[in-house]
Amino acid sequence: MKITSLVLAAGAMLFAIGGAEAMPAAPLAQDSPVILARAGCGFGAHRGPYGGCRLNRGPRGSIRAMMTGAPRGCPPRMYRGRYGRCHYR
């Protein structure tokens, strides 16, 4: 009698454990770990034709300082050269 009840209890436990993993309950709504950003370049820039980030430009090719936070000119005693770099006078 003891062996029969032990076998029945072991069989019941085997089926109870196996049934728990048959259909796991999935959460209904999950938060995405990805934070979406506009074009991935940040404020004051956009994607170019080959996927690289480029700064937004204003008229005549100058960088819009108000949008990008870039400095407006060269440091004191320097001037902006032909290719937009600062040079000593």
PDB file of N, CA, C and O in Angstrom:
ATOM      1  N   MET A   1       0.819  -1.192   0.000  1.00  0.00           N
ATOM      2  CA  MET A   1       0.000   0.000   0.000  1.00  0.00           C
ATOM      3  C   MET A   1       0.864   1.258   0.000  1.00  0.00           C
ATOM      4  O   MET A   1       0.572   2.231  -0.694  1.00  0.00           O
ATOM      5  N   LYS A   2       1.929   1.216   0.788  1.00  0.00           N
ATOM      6  CA  LYS A   2       2.795   2.388   0.839  1.00  0.00           C
ATOM      7  C   LYS A   2       3.475   2.635  -0.506  1.00  0.00           C
ATOM      8  O   LYS A   2       3.620   3.784  -0.924  1.00  0.00           O
ATOM      9  N   ILE A   3       3.886   1.579  -1.177  1.00  0.00           N
ATOM     10  CA  ILE A   3       4.580   1.723  -2.455  1.00  0.00           C
ATOM     11  C   ILE A   3       3.613   2.259  -3.511  1.00  0.00           C
ATOM     12  O   ILE A   3       4.003   3.092  -4.329  1.00  0.00           O
ATOM     13  N   THR A   4       2.386   1.807  -3.509  1.00  0.00           N
ATOM     14  CA  THR A   4       1.396   2.267  -4.475  1.00  0.00           C
ATOM     15  C   THR A   4       1.105   3.752  -4.293  1.00  0.00           C
ATOM     16  O   THR A   4       1.051   4.496  -5.273  1.00  0.00           O
ATOM     17  N   SER A   5       0.919   4.182  -3.069  1.00  0.00           N
ATOM     18  CA  SER A   5       0.656   5.611  -2.825  1.00  0.00           C
ATOM     19  C   SER A   5       1.879   6.464  -3.163  1.00  0.00           C
ATOM     20  O   SER A   5       1.732   7.591  -3.636  1.00  0.00           O
ATOM     21  N   LEU A   6       3.070   5.943  -2.929  1.00  0.00           N
ATOM     22  CA  LEU A   6       4.295   6.667  -3.268  1.00  0.00           C
ATOM     23  C   LEU A   6       4.442   6.814  -4.784  1.00  0.00           C
ATOM     24  O   LEU A   6       4.836   7.878  -5.262  1.00  0.00           O
ATOM     25  N   VAL A   7       4.135   5.770  -5.540  1.00  0.00           N
ATOM     26  CA  VAL A   7       4.207   5.816  -7.003  1.00  0.00           C
ATOM     27  C   VAL A   7       3.157   6.776  -7.550  1.00  0.00           C
ATOM     28  O   VAL A   7       3.444   7.545  -8.467  1.00  0.00           O
ATOM     29  N   LEU A   8       1.950   6.741  -7.004  1.00  0.00           N
ATOM     30  CA  LEU A   8       0.901   7.664  -7.453  1.00  0.00           C
ATOM     31  C   LEU A   8       1.268   9.120  -7.148  1.00  0.00           C
ATOM     32  O   LEU A   8       1.033  10.005  -7.971  1.00  0.00           O
ATOM     33  N   ALA A   9       1.832   9.363  -5.989  1.00  0.00           N
ATOM     34  CA  ALA A   9       2.246  10.727  -5.638  1.00  0.00           C
ATOM     35  C   ALA A   9       3.370  11.207  -6.555  1.00  0.00           C
ATOM     36  O   ALA A   9       3.366  12.359  -6.987  1.00  0.00           O
ATOM     37  N   ALA A  10       4.332  10.331  -6.853  1.00  0.00           N
ATOM     38  CA  ALA A  10       5.434  10.703  -7.752  1.00  0.00           C
ATOM     39  C   ALA A  10       4.913  10.977  -9.157  1.00  0.00           C
ATOM     40  O   ALA A  10       5.363  11.921  -9.805  1.00  0.00           O
ATOM     41  N   GLY A  11       3.971  10.166  -9.638  1.00  0.00           N
ATOM     42  CA  GLY A  11       3.381  10.384 -10.963  1.00  0.00           C
ATOM     43  C   GLY A  11       2.603  11.685 -11.027  1.00  0.00           C
ATOM     44  O   GLY A  11       2.683  12.407 -12.021  1.00  0.00           O
ATOM     45  N   ALA A  12       1.853  11.994  -9.982  1.00  0.00           N
ATOM     46  CA  ALA A  12       1.090  13.247  -9.949  1.00  0.00           C
ATOM     47  C   ALA A  12       2.026  14.454  -9.954  1.00  0.00           C
ATOM     48  O   ALA A  12       1.751  15.455 -10.615  1.00  0.00           O
ATOM     49  N   MET A  13       3.119  14.357  -9.223  1.00  0.00           N
ATOM     50  CA  MET A  13       4.085  15.466  -9.203  1.00  0.00           C
ATOM     51  C   MET A  13       4.761  15.633 -10.563  1.00  0.00           C
ATOM     52  O   MET A  13       5.034  16.753 -10.993  1.00  0.00           O
ATOM     53  N   LEU A  14       5.031  14.512 -11.237  1.00  0.00           N
ATOM     54  CA  LEU A  14       5.665  14.571 -12.549  1.00  0.00           C
ATOM     55  C   LEU A  14       4.768  15.292 -13.552  1.00  0.00           C
ATOM     56  O   LEU A  14       5.245  16.135 -14.312  1.00  0.00           O
ATOM     57  N   PHE A  15       3.482  14.971 -13.561  1.00  0.00           N
ATOM     58  CA  PHE A  15       2.555  15.631 -14.471  1.00  0.00           C
ATOM     59  C   PHE A  15       2.296  17.085 -14.071  1.00  0.00           C
ATOM     60  O   PHE A  15       2.086  17.929 -14.942  1.00  0.00           O
ATOM     61  N   ALA A  16       2.307  17.386 -12.798  1.00  0.00           N
ATOM     62  CA  ALA A  16       2.070  18.761 -12.342  1.00  0.00           C
ATOM     63  C   ALA A  16       3.229  19.674 -12.740  1.00  0.00           C
ATOM     64  O   ALA A  16       3.006  20.814 -13.148  1.00  0.00           O
ATOM     65  N   ILE A  17       4.448  19.190 -12.628  1.00  0.00           N
ATOM     66  CA  ILE A  17       5.618  19.994 -12.994  1.00  0.00           C
ATOM     67  C   ILE A  17       5.698  20.163 -14.505  1.00  0.00           C
ATOM     68  O   ILE A  17       6.010  21.255 -14.979  1.00  0.00           O
ATOM     69  N   GLY A  18       5.427  19.120 -15.270  1.00  0.00           N
ATOM     70  CA  GLY A  18       5.498  19.191 -16.729  1.00  0.00           C
ATOM     71  C   GLY A  18       4.446  20.106 -17.322  1.00  0.00           C
ATOM     72  O   GLY A  18       4.703  20.736 -18.347  1.00  0.00           O
ATOM     73  N   GLY A  19       3.282  20.203 -16.722  1.00  0.00           N
ATOM     74  CA  GLY A  19       2.214  21.040 -17.246  1.00  0.00           C
ATOM     75  C   GLY A  19       2.457  22.523 -17.038  1.00  0.00           C
ATOM     76  O   GLY A  19       1.847  23.341 -17.727  1.00  0.00           O
ATOM     77  N   ALA A  20       3.317  22.893 -16.122  1.00  0.00           N
ATOM     78  CA  ALA A  20       3.553  24.303 -15.842  1.00  0.00           C
ATOM     79  C   ALA A  20       4.301  24.987 -16.982  1.00  0.00           C
ATOM     80  O   ALA A  20       4.111  26.182 -17.210  1.00  0.00           O
ATOM     81  N   GLU A  21       5.148  24.250 -17.702  1.00  0.00           N
ATOM     82  CA  GLU A  21       5.933  24.845 -18.773  1.00  0.00           C
ATOM     83  C   GLU A  21       5.307  24.640 -20.148  1.00  0.00           C
ATOM     84  O   GLU A  21       5.895  25.041 -21.152  1.00  0.00           O
ATOM     85  N   ALA A  22       4.134  24.028 -20.214  1.00  0.00           N
ATOM     86  CA  ALA A  22       3.514  23.760 -21.500  1.00  0.00           C
ATOM     87  C   ALA A  22       3.113  25.050 -22.205  1.00  0.00           C
ATOM     88  O   ALA A  22       3.269  25.158 -23.422  1.00  0.00           O
ATOM     89  N   MET A  23       2.600  26.028 -21.466  1.00  0.00           N
ATOM     90  CA  MET A  23       2.195  27.290 -22.070  1.00  0.00           C
ATOM     91  C   MET A  23       2.472  28.416 -21.088  1.00  0.00           C
ATOM     92  O   MET A  23       1.598  28.782 -20.303  1.00  0.00           O
ATOM     93  N   PRO A  24       3.666  28.962 -21.124  1.00  0.00           N
ATOM     94  CA  PRO A  24       3.976  30.037 -20.177  1.00  0.00           C
ATOM     95  C   PRO A  24       3.185  31.305 -20.510  1.00  0.00           C
ATOM     96  O   PRO A  24       2.935  31.607 -21.677  1.00  0.00           O
ATOM     97  N   ALA A  25       2.809  32.016 -19.499  1.00  0.00           N
ATOM     98  CA  ALA A  25       2.048  33.249 -19.687  1.00  0.00           C
ATOM     99  C   ALA A  25       3.009  34.387 -20.026  1.00  0.00           C
ATOM    100  O   ALA A  25       3.951  34.651 -19.279  1.00  0.00           O
ATOM    101  N   ALA A  26       2.772  35.049 -21.138  1.00  0.00           N
ATOM    102  CA  ALA A  26       3.609  36.168 -21.568  1.00  0.00           C
ATOM    103  C   ALA A  26       2.981  37.471 -21.096  1.00  0.00           C
ATOM    104  O   ALA A  26       1.756  37.571 -21.030  1.00  0.00           O
ATOM    105  N   PRO A  27       3.786  38.465 -20.768  1.00  0.00           N
ATOM    106  CA  PRO A  27       3.211  39.759 -20.387  1.00  0.00           C
ATOM    107  C   PRO A  27       2.474  40.388 -21.570  1.00  0.00           C
ATOM    108  O   PRO A  27       2.876  40.217 -22.721  1.00  0.00           O
ATOM    109  N   LEU A  28       1.407  41.108 -21.282  1.00  0.00           N
ATOM    110  CA  LEU A  28       0.589  41.683 -22.344  1.00  0.00           C
ATOM    111  C   LEU A  28       1.270  42.853 -23.040  1.00  0.00           C
ATOM    112  O   LEU A  28       1.234  42.938 -24.268  1.00  0.00           O
ATOM    113  N   ALA A  29       1.884  43.749 -22.292  1.00  0.00           N
ATOM    114  CA  ALA A  29       2.545  44.911 -22.888  1.00  0.00           C
ATOM    115  C   ALA A  29       3.943  45.050 -22.296  1.00  0.00           C
ATOM    116  O   ALA A  29       4.131  44.958 -21.083  1.00  0.00           O
ATOM    117  N   GLN A  30       4.915  45.271 -23.170  1.00  0.00           N
ATOM    118  CA  GLN A  30       6.287  45.438 -22.713  1.00  0.00           C
ATOM    119  C   GLN A  30       6.788  46.809 -23.131  1.00  0.00           C
ATOM    120  O   GLN A  30       6.447  47.300 -24.207  1.00  0.00           O
ATOM    121  N   ASP A  31       7.597  47.426 -22.277  1.00  0.00           N
ATOM    122  CA  ASP A  31       8.238  48.679 -22.636  1.00  0.00           C
ATOM    123  C   ASP A  31       9.442  48.377 -23.511  1.00  0.00           C
ATOM    124  O   ASP A  31      10.192  47.438 -23.244  1.00  0.00           O
ATOM    125  N   SER A  32       9.621  49.156 -24.533  1.00  0.00           N
ATOM    126  CA  SER A  32      10.741  48.950 -25.442  1.00  0.00           C
ATOM    127  C   SER A  32      12.028  49.485 -24.814  1.00  0.00           C
ATOM    128  O   SER A  32      12.026  50.595 -24.283  1.00  0.00           O
ATOM    129  N   PRO A  33      13.126  48.729 -24.860  1.00  0.00           N
ATOM    130  CA  PRO A  33      14.391  49.232 -24.313  1.00  0.00           C
ATOM    131  C   PRO A  33      15.065  50.241 -25.241  1.00  0.00           C
ATOM    132  O   PRO A  33      16.083  50.826 -24.871  1.00  0.00           O
ATOM    133  N   VAL A  34      14.519  50.454 -26.436  1.00  0.00           N
ATOM    134  CA  VAL A  34      15.112  51.368 -27.407  1.00  0.00           C
ATOM    135  C   VAL A  34      14.451  52.734 -27.278  1.00  0.00           C
ATOM    136  O   VAL A  34      13.224  52.830 -27.254  1.00  0.00           O
ATOM    137  N   ILE A  35      15.254  53.787 -27.196  1.00  0.00           N
ATOM    138  CA  ILE A  35      14.741  55.153 -27.171  1.00  0.00           C
ATOM    139  C   ILE A  35      14.869  55.716 -28.582  1.00  0.00           C
ATOM    140  O   ILE A  35      15.970  55.800 -29.127  1.00  0.00           O
ATOM    141  N   LEU A  36      13.746  56.099 -29.164  1.00  0.00           N
ATOM    142  CA  LEU A  36      13.761  56.605 -30.524  1.00  0.00           C
ATOM    143  C   LEU A  36      14.249  58.047 -30.555  1.00  0.00           C
ATOM    144  O   LEU A  36      13.841  58.864 -29.728  1.00  0.00           O
ATOM    145  N   ALA A  37      15.107  58.354 -31.493  1.00  0.00           N
ATOM    146  CA  ALA A  37      15.607  59.713 -31.686  1.00  0.00           C
ATOM    147  C   ALA A  37      15.396  60.084 -33.145  1.00  0.00           C
ATOM    148  O   ALA A  37      15.419  59.222 -34.023  1.00  0.00           O
ATOM    149  N   ARG A  38      15.192  61.352 -33.396  1.00  0.00           N
ATOM    150  CA  ARG A  38      14.934  61.800 -34.750  1.00  0.00           C
ATOM    151  C   ARG A  38      16.190  61.645 -35.594  1.00  0.00           C
ATOM    152  O   ARG A  38      17.154  62.386 -35.396  1.00  0.00           O
ATOM    153  N   ALA A  39      16.202  60.728 -36.501  1.00  0.00           N
ATOM    154  CA  ALA A  39      17.281  60.452 -37.450  1.00  0.00           C
ATOM    155  C   ALA A  39      18.571  60.017 -36.769  1.00  0.00           C
ATOM    156  O   ALA A  39      19.533  59.689 -37.463  1.00  0.00           O
ATOM    157  N   GLY A  40      18.633  59.999 -35.446  1.00  0.00           N
ATOM    158  CA  GLY A  40      19.804  59.507 -34.750  1.00  0.00           C
ATOM    159  C   GLY A  40      20.996  60.434 -34.731  1.00  0.00           C
ATOM    160  O   GLY A  40      22.061  60.034 -34.261  1.00  0.00           O
ATOM    161  N   CYS A  41      20.867  61.658 -35.221  1.00  0.00           N
ATOM    162  CA  CYS A  41      22.004  62.583 -35.290  1.00  0.00           C
ATOM    163  C   CYS A  41      21.976  63.628 -34.185  1.00  0.00           C
ATOM    164  O   CYS A  41      22.996  64.269 -33.934  1.00  0.00           O
ATOM    165  N   GLY A  42      20.859  63.818 -33.526  1.00  0.00           N
ATOM    166  CA  GLY A  42      20.777  64.824 -32.483  1.00  0.00           C
ATOM    167  C   GLY A  42      20.272  66.152 -33.018  1.00  0.00           C
ATOM    168  O   GLY A  42      19.967  66.295 -34.202  1.00  0.00           O
ATOM    169  N   PHE A  43      20.193  67.119 -32.113  1.00  0.00           N
ATOM    170  CA  PHE A  43      19.644  68.427 -32.460  1.00  0.00           C
ATOM    171  C   PHE A  43      20.634  69.205 -33.321  1.00  0.00           C
ATOM    172  O   PHE A  43      21.819  69.259 -32.993  1.00  0.00           O
ATOM    173  N   GLY A  44      20.176  69.801 -34.404  1.00  0.00           N
ATOM    174  CA  GLY A  44      21.026  70.619 -35.263  1.00  0.00           C
ATOM    175  C   GLY A  44      21.767  69.825 -36.319  1.00  0.00           C
ATOM    176  O   GLY A  44      22.701  70.348 -36.927  1.00  0.00           O
ATOM    177  N   ALA A  45      21.384  68.577 -36.559  1.00  0.00           N
ATOM    178  CA  ALA A  45      22.038  67.767 -37.582  1.00  0.00           C
ATOM    179  C   ALA A  45      21.003  66.881 -38.269  1.00  0.00           C
ATOM    180  O   ALA A  45      19.903  66.670 -37.757  1.00  0.00           O
ATOM    181  N   HIS A  46      21.376  66.374 -39.429  1.00  0.00           N
ATOM    182  CA  HIS A  46      20.488  65.499 -40.185  1.00  0.00           C
ATOM    183  C   HIS A  46      21.318  64.438 -40.898  1.00  0.00           C
ATOM    184  O   HIS A  46      22.543  64.537 -40.957  1.00  0.00           O
ATOM    185  N   ARG A  47      20.644  63.420 -41.439  1.00  0.00           N
ATOM    186  CA  ARG A  47      21.324  62.358 -42.175  1.00  0.00           C
ATOM    187  C   ARG A  47      21.632  62.821 -43.595  1.00  0.00           C
ATOM    188  O   ARG A  47      20.798  63.448 -44.248  1.00  0.00           O
ATOM    189  N   GLY A  48      22.826  62.510 -44.061  1.00  0.00           N
ATOM    190  CA  GLY A  48      23.225  62.811 -45.428  1.00  0.00           C
ATOM    191  C   GLY A  48      22.795  61.700 -46.375  1.00  0.00           C
ATOM    192  O   GLY A  48      22.116  60.761 -45.960  1.00  0.00           O
ATOM    193  N   PRO A  49      23.187  61.797 -47.653  1.00  0.00           N
ATOM    194  CA  PRO A  49      22.758  60.799 -48.630  1.00  0.00           C
ATOM    195  C   PRO A  49      23.327  59.404 -48.384  1.00  0.00           C
ATOM    196  O   PRO A  49      22.723  58.419 -48.809  1.00  0.00           O
ATOM    197  N   TYR A  50      24.470  59.293 -47.710  1.00  0.00           N
ATOM    198  CA  TYR A  50      25.074  57.986 -47.454  1.00  0.00           C
ATOM    199  C   TYR A  50      24.902  57.538 -46.012  1.00  0.00           C
ATOM    200  O   TYR A  50      25.561  56.590 -45.586  1.00  0.00           O
ATOM    201  N   GLY A  51      24.036  58.194 -45.250  1.00  0.00           N
ATOM    202  CA  GLY A  51      23.723  57.769 -43.896  1.00  0.00           C
ATOM    203  C   GLY A  51      24.525  58.440 -42.807  1.00  0.00           C
ATOM    204  O   GLY A  51      24.253  58.205 -41.629  1.00  0.00           O
ATOM    205  N   GLY A  52      25.503  59.265 -43.142  1.00  0.00           N
ATOM    206  CA  GLY A  52      26.299  59.959 -42.134  1.00  0.00           C
ATOM    207  C   GLY A  52      25.592  61.196 -41.613  1.00  0.00           C
ATOM    208  O   GLY A  52      24.698  61.724 -42.274  1.00  0.00           O
ATOM    209  N   CYS A  53      25.983  61.666 -40.429  1.00  0.00           N
ATOM    210  CA  CYS A  53      25.375  62.861 -39.841  1.00  0.00           C
ATOM    211  C   CYS A  53      26.053  64.113 -40.374  1.00  0.00           C
ATOM    212  O   CYS A  53      27.279  64.172 -40.472  1.00  0.00           O
ATOM    213  N   ARG A  54      25.247  65.116 -40.719  1.00  0.00           N
ATOM    214  CA  ARG A  54      25.748  66.403 -41.196  1.00  0.00           C
ATOM    215  C   ARG A  54      25.081  67.512 -40.401  1.00  0.00           C
ATOM    216  O   ARG A  54      23.918  67.397 -40.014  1.00  0.00           O
ATOM    217  N   LEU A  55      25.825  68.588 -40.157  1.00  0.00           N
ATOM    218  CA  LEU A  55      25.259  69.732 -39.450  1.00  0.00           C
ATOM    219  C   LEU A  55      24.298  70.484 -40.356  1.00  0.00           C
ATOM    220  O   LEU A  55      24.520  70.574 -41.564  1.00  0.00           O
ATOM    221  N   ASN A  56      23.235  71.023 -39.779  1.00  0.00           N
ATOM    222  CA  ASN A  56      22.319  71.864 -40.539  1.00  0.00           C
ATOM    223  C   ASN A  56      23.035  73.153 -40.913  1.00  0.00           C
ATOM    224  O   ASN A  56      23.730  73.740 -40.084  1.00  0.00           O
ATOM    225  N   ARG A  57      22.876  73.583 -42.119  1.00  0.00           N
ATOM    226  CA  ARG A  57      23.558  74.783 -42.610  1.00  0.00           C
ATOM    227  C   ARG A  57      22.532  75.857 -42.961  1.00  0.00           C
ATOM    228  O   ARG A  57      21.402  75.562 -43.351  1.00  0.00           O
ATOM    229  N   GLY A  58      22.951  77.087 -42.812  1.00  0.00           N
ATOM    230  CA  GLY A  58      22.102  78.211 -43.151  1.00  0.00           C
ATOM    231  C   GLY A  58      22.453  78.745 -44.526  1.00  0.00           C
ATOM    232  O   GLY A  58      23.093  78.045 -45.311  1.00  0.00           O
ATOM    233  N   PRO A  59      22.047  79.970 -44.837  1.00  0.00           N
ATOM    234  CA  PRO A  59      22.393  80.560 -46.126  1.00  0.00           C
ATOM    235  C   PRO A  59      23.907  80.747 -46.261  1.00  0.00           C
ATOM    236  O   PRO A  59      24.587  81.051 -45.281  1.00  0.00           O
ATOM    237  N   ARG A  60      24.422  80.567 -47.455  1.00  0.00           N
ATOM    238  CA  ARG A  60      25.852  80.703 -47.782  1.00  0.00           C
ATOM    239  C   ARG A  60      26.725  79.680 -47.059  1.00  0.00           C
ATOM    240  O   ARG A  60      27.933  79.893 -46.953  1.00  0.00           O
ATOM    241  N   GLY A  61      26.173  78.595 -46.564  1.00  0.00           N
ATOM    242  CA  GLY A  61      26.958  77.520 -45.983  1.00  0.00           C
ATOM    243  C   GLY A  61      27.429  77.731 -44.561  1.00  0.00           C
ATOM    244  O   GLY A  61      28.198  76.915 -44.053  1.00  0.00           O
ATOM    245  N   SER A  62      27.000  78.790 -43.900  1.00  0.00           N
ATOM    246  CA  SER A  62      27.454  79.016 -42.525  1.00  0.00           C
ATOM    247  C   SER A  62      26.622  78.178 -41.560  1.00  0.00           C
ATOM    248  O   SER A  62      25.445  77.917 -41.810  1.00  0.00           O
ATOM    249  N   ILE A  63      27.228  77.766 -40.476  1.00  0.00           N
ATOM    250  CA  ILE A  63      26.516  76.963 -39.483  1.00  0.00           C
ATOM    251  C   ILE A  63      25.604  77.878 -38.674  1.00  0.00           C
ATOM    252  O   ILE A  63      26.019  78.954 -38.246  1.00  0.00           O
ATOM    253  N   ARG A  64      24.389  77.460 -38.470  1.00  0.00           N
ATOM    254  CA  ARG A  64      23.471  78.246 -37.652  1.00  0.00           C
ATOM    255  C   ARG A  64      23.861  78.092 -36.193  1.00  0.00           C
ATOM    256  O   ARG A  64      23.644  77.035 -35.600  1.00  0.00           O
ATOM    257  N   ALA A  65      24.426  79.121 -35.617  1.00  0.00           N
ATOM    258  CA  ALA A  65      24.932  79.052 -34.248  1.00  0.00           C
ATOM    259  C   ALA A  65      23.803  78.897 -33.237  1.00  0.00           C
ATOM    260  O   ALA A  65      23.984  78.257 -32.201  1.00  0.00           O
ATOM    261  N   MET A  66      22.641  79.477 -33.527  1.00  0.00           N
ATOM    262  CA  MET A  66      21.538  79.382 -32.576  1.00  0.00           C
ATOM    263  C   MET A  66      21.042  77.944 -32.464  1.00  0.00           C
ATOM    264  O   MET A  66      20.622  77.528 -31.384  1.00  0.00           O
ATOM    265  N   MET A  67      21.079  77.181 -33.544  1.00  0.00           N
ATOM    266  CA  MET A  67      20.558  75.813 -33.526  1.00  0.00           C
ATOM    267  C   MET A  67      21.563  74.814 -32.979  1.00  0.00           C
ATOM    268  O   MET A  67      21.196  73.932 -32.203  1.00  0.00           O
ATOM    269  N   THR A  68      22.825  74.939 -33.371  1.00  0.00           N
ATOM    270  CA  THR A  68      23.805  73.919 -33.014  1.00  0.00           C
ATOM    271  C   THR A  68      24.572  74.247 -31.750  1.00  0.00           C
ATOM    272  O   THR A  68      25.186  73.353 -31.167  1.00  0.00           O
ATOM    273  N   GLY A  69      24.561  75.495 -31.302  1.00  0.00           N
ATOM    274  CA  GLY A  69      25.349  75.878 -30.138  1.00  0.00           C
ATOM    275  C   GLY A  69      26.808  76.096 -30.475  1.00  0.00           C
ATOM    276  O   GLY A  69      27.639  76.235 -29.577  1.00  0.00           O
ATOM    277  N   ALA A  70      27.130  76.127 -31.762  1.00  0.00           N
ATOM    278  CA  ALA A  70      28.515  76.331 -32.185  1.00  0.00           C
ATOM    279  C   ALA A  70      28.930  77.780 -31.924  1.00  0.00           C
ATOM    280  O   ALA A  70      28.082  78.672 -31.952  1.00  0.00           O
ATOM    281  N   PRO A  71      30.210  78.030 -31.673  1.00  0.00           N
ATOM    282  CA  PRO A  71      30.649  79.414 -31.486  1.00  0.00           C
ATOM    283  C   PRO A  71      30.458  80.213 -32.765  1.00  0.00           C
ATOM    284  O   PRO A  71      30.553  79.671 -33.866  1.00  0.00           O
ATOM    285  N   ARG A  72      30.189  81.499 -32.615  1.00  0.00           N
ATOM    286  CA  ARG A  72      29.872  82.329 -33.775  1.00  0.00           C
ATOM    287  C   ARG A  72      31.099  82.708 -34.598  1.00  0.00           C
ATOM    288  O   ARG A  72      30.994  82.878 -35.812  1.00  0.00           O
ATOM    289  N   GLY A  73      32.227  82.838 -33.977  1.00  0.00           N
ATOM    290  CA  GLY A  73      33.390  83.272 -34.741  1.00  0.00           C
ATOM    291  C   GLY A  73      34.661  82.709 -34.163  1.00  0.00           C
ATOM    292  O   GLY A  73      34.646  81.759 -33.380  1.00  0.00           O
ATOM    293  N   CYS A  74      35.768  83.313 -34.563  1.00  0.00           N
ATOM    294  CA  CYS A  74      37.080  82.883 -34.094  1.00  0.00           C
ATOM    295  C   CYS A  74      37.417  83.582 -32.777  1.00  0.00           C
ATOM    296  O   CYS A  74      36.804  84.595 -32.441  1.00  0.00           O
ATOM    297  N   PRO A  75      38.384  83.050 -32.034  1.00  0.00           N
ATOM    298  CA  PRO A  75      38.845  83.716 -30.818  1.00  0.00           C
ATOM    299  C   PRO A  75      39.465  85.079 -31.134  1.00  0.00           C
ATOM    300  O   PRO A  75      39.721  85.379 -32.300  1.00  0.00           O
ATOM    301  N   PRO A  76      39.711  85.910 -30.112  1.00  0.00           N
ATOM    302  CA  PRO A  76      40.312  87.223 -30.361  1.00  0.00           C
ATOM    303  C   PRO A  76      41.650  87.112 -31.093  1.00  0.00           C
ATOM    304  O   PRO A  76      42.382  86.139 -30.912  1.00  0.00           O
ATOM    305  N   ARG A  77      41.960  88.095 -31.907  1.00  0.00           N
ATOM    306  CA  ARG A  77      43.185  88.208 -32.707  1.00  0.00           C
ATOM    307  C   ARG A  77      43.303  87.113 -33.769  1.00  0.00           C
ATOM    308  O   ARG A  77      44.406  86.787 -34.208  1.00  0.00           O
ATOM    309  N   MET A  78      42.178  86.554 -34.177  1.00  0.00           N
ATOM    310  CA  MET A  78      42.185  85.551 -35.244  1.00  0.00           C
ATOM    311  C   MET A  78      41.084  85.886 -36.244  1.00  0.00           C
ATOM    312  O   MET A  78      40.141  86.607 -35.921  1.00  0.00           O
ATOM    313  N   TYR A  79      41.209  85.361 -37.452  1.00  0.00           N
ATOM    314  CA  TYR A  79      40.178  85.568 -38.465  1.00  0.00           C
ATOM    315  C   TYR A  79      39.841  84.226 -39.119  1.00  0.00           C
ATOM    316  O   TYR A  79      40.617  83.272 -39.062  1.00  0.00           O
ATOM    317  N   ARG A  80      38.661  84.183 -39.740  1.00  0.00           N
ATOM    318  CA  ARG A  80      38.221  82.960 -40.403  1.00  0.00           C
ATOM    319  C   ARG A  80      38.756  82.971 -41.828  1.00  0.00           C
ATOM    320  O   ARG A  80      38.534  83.917 -42.583  1.00  0.00           O
ATOM    321  N   GLY A  81      39.456  81.915 -42.178  1.00  0.00           N
ATOM    322  CA  GLY A  81      40.089  81.812 -43.492  1.00  0.00           C
ATOM    323  C   GLY A  81      39.148  81.305 -44.566  1.00  0.00           C
ATOM    324  O   GLY A  81      37.933  81.226 -44.380  1.00  0.00           O
ATOM    325  N   ARG A  82      39.743  80.967 -45.688  1.00  0.00           N
ATOM    326  CA  ARG A  82      39.013  80.573 -46.874  1.00  0.00           C
ATOM    327  C   ARG A  82      38.153  79.324 -46.648  1.00  0.00           C
ATOM    328  O   ARG A  82      37.030  79.264 -47.149  1.00  0.00           O
ATOM    329  N   TYR A  83      38.640  78.350 -45.925  1.00  0.00           N
ATOM    330  CA  TYR A  83      37.915  77.094 -45.731  1.00  0.00           C
ATOM    331  C   TYR A  83      37.214  77.006 -44.381  1.00  0.00           C
ATOM    332  O   TYR A  83      36.858  75.913 -43.941  1.00  0.00           O
ATOM    333  N   GLY A  84      37.013  78.144 -43.720  1.00  0.00           N
ATOM    334  CA  GLY A  84      36.264  78.175 -42.476  1.00  0.00           C
ATOM    335  C   GLY A  84      37.086  77.931 -41.230  1.00  0.00           C
ATOM    336  O   GLY A  84      36.522  77.820 -40.142  1.00  0.00           O
ATOM    337  N   ARG A  85      38.404  77.844 -41.354  1.00  0.00           N
ATOM    338  CA  ARG A  85      39.263  77.641 -40.191  1.00  0.00           C
ATOM    339  C   ARG A  85      39.768  78.977 -39.677  1.00  0.00           C
ATOM    340  O   ARG A  85      39.839  79.953 -40.424  1.00  0.00           O
ATOM    341  N   CYS A  86      40.119  79.019 -38.398  1.00  0.00           N
ATOM    342  CA  CYS A  86      40.619  80.245 -37.782  1.00  0.00           C
ATOM    343  C   CYS A  86      42.139  80.327 -37.945  1.00  0.00           C
ATOM    344  O   CYS A  86      42.851  79.340 -37.758  1.00  0.00           O
ATOM    345  N   HIS A  87      42.623  81.534 -38.298  1.00  0.00           N
ATOM    346  CA  HIS A  87      44.059  81.771 -38.496  1.00  0.00           C
ATOM    347  C   HIS A  87      44.469  83.005 -37.704  1.00  0.00           C
ATOM    348  O   HIS A  87      43.654  83.894 -37.457  1.00  0.00           O
ATOM    349  N   TYR A  88      45.754  83.054 -37.303  1.00  0.00           N
ATOM    350  CA  TYR A  88      46.280  84.237 -36.621  1.00  0.00           C
ATOM    351  C   TYR A  88      46.507  85.348 -37.628  1.00  0.00           C
ATOM    352  O   TYR A  88      46.832  85.096 -38.788  1.00  0.00           O
ATOM    353  N   ARG A  89      46.329  86.591 -37.166  1.00  0.00           N
ATOM    354  CA  ARG A  89      46.554  87.751 -38.043  1.00  0.00           C
ATOM    355  C   ARG A  89      48.010  88.056 -38.167  1.00  0.00           C
ATOM    356  O   ARG A  89      48.387  88.998 -38.865  1.00  0.00           O
TER     357      ARG A  89
END
